[in-house]
């Protein structure tokens, strides 16, 4: 991909996902004047990934853009606030700060029929583990594609998926949940 093609694709992402980025940023940082900075940081982070993102399905790109925005906005929020304010905000507004969790729930619910119990188990996973599960089972990406998106190799993703599945199995057995 040439620099001109990369720039053109980043302009497309800017136009296509402008509202998504702004909405997520506002929900997390709570300051309109910081949203532009968050958006610029997101676009900067996405620029080197343009070649990987371009062939993906728009749903996959949206999920990646949303996850990147969430991470950048949380980092910016942490930079702006002190520890006690952060703790209070996260406790009171957990659902709002984890906007992607709602998207992830919709993804799992429709295709795999995961129950509310399973969703509760998934929520106990670390965010990156949930993200890997989404990419692997909802978007049906190969381990190599997931690795490209997350900036790691195929083998690392394969091992992580094995550990995540084992962890979920243990949680299911511990909770005594029956999914049949």
N, C-alpha and C positions, 0 to 999 in steps of 0.2 A: 504494500500500500504506500503510495507516495504521500508526501507531506500535504499536498493539495487535497488529495482524497480523504486523508485523515481529518483535515480542517473542515472539509465539507460535511463529513459524517458527524463531527462534533457539533457543527451548526444545526444539523438535523436533530441530534439528541437535545440540544438546547431548545429548539422550537417544539419538538414533540413532547418533551417531558418537563417543560417549564413549570406548569402548574403543580405537578407531582412534587418536584424538588422544593418549590416554594411552600407548599402545604406542609410537607414533612418538616422542613426547616423551622417554620413558624411554630408548629406544635412542640418542637423540642426546645429551641432556644428562647422562645417567647418574646423576641425582640425583632420587630420589623426591620430595623436599621441594620441588623446583622445578616439578614436573609440573603442579600446580594453577595456578601462575602462568602457565605456558605455555598451558594450556587457556583461561584467562581472556583472555589476549591474543589467542588465535585467535578466540574468540567475539566479541571487540571488533572485530577486523578483518573478520569475516564479517557483522556487523550491517549496515553500509551496502550490502553486496552481496546482501542477502536478496531483494530484488525481482528481481534478475538470476538468482539461484540457484533460486528456488522453482519456476519452470516447467521446469527442466532434469531430465533423467533421473537417477535416484538414483546411477547409476555416475558420471555427470558431477559431481554434487555431492560424492560420495566422493573423487573425484580432486582436486577443488578444495580440499576440506577437508584432505586429506592433504598437498597441496603447500603450503598456507598453514601447516599445523602444522610441516612440515619447515623452512620458512623462518623461522618464529618461533623454533623450538627451536634452530636453528643460530645465530641472532642471540643468543639467550639464552646458549647455550654459549660463544660468542665473548666475550660480556660477562663471563662467569664465569671464564674461563681466560686464561692468558698465551699468547703467541705460540708458544713452543716446545711447550707441552702440546697446543695446538690442532693444530700441524703433525704431531706424533707420533700423536695420536688419528686424524686424518684419513687418514694413510698406513696405519696398522695396521687401521683399521676402515672403510675406504672404503665397502664394500658395505653396512654397517649404517647409515652416516650418509646414504646415498642410498636409503632404503627404497623410494621411488617408482620407482626404476629397475626393480625387480623387477615392479611392477605394470605399468609401461609395456611391459616385455618381453612379458608375457602378452598385453597388448592387441594389440601388433603381431603376435605369433606366430600367434594364432588366426585373425584376420580376413584378414590379408594374406599369411600364409605367409612372413614375412621370415625369412631364414636367419640362422644364427649370425654370418655375415660382415656381413650388413646391420646386425644389432644392434651389432656392434663399431663400425661406422661411426656409427651413431646415438649411441653412447656418447661419441664424440669431439665431438659437438655440445655447445654450452653447454646447461645445464639448461632455460633458457627456450626455446631452440630446439626441444629435444625435446618440451617441454610443448606448444608450438604445433603440432608435427607430430601429437602425440597427439590434441589437440582437433580438428584439421583432418581427419585420416585415419582415426582410430579412432572418435571420437565423431561425426564428420561434421558438425561445427558450421560454420556460416557465418562468414565473416571478421568480420562485425558482432558475432556472439555471442562469438567469441573475444576481440574487442576489449573488449566489456563485462566479461568475466571478468577480463581482464588490466588493465583501466583505461586503454585506449587506443582509438584509432579504427580503423575498418574499413580505411582506406587504409594505415595503418601495418602492420597485420597482413598485408594483401595483399602489400606490398613485402617484409616479412620472410619470408613464405612463398616468394616468388620467390627471394630470396637463399639461403634454406635449401636449396631444391631445387637451385639452381646449385651450392652448396657440396657437397651430397651427390653430385651428378653428377661433380664434379671429384674427389672422394674415391674414387668408384667407378672412374673412369678411372685414377687414380693407383695404386690397389691392383690393378687388373686383375681385379676380381671379376666373375664372370659369374653373373647371377641367373636365367638361363633354365633 
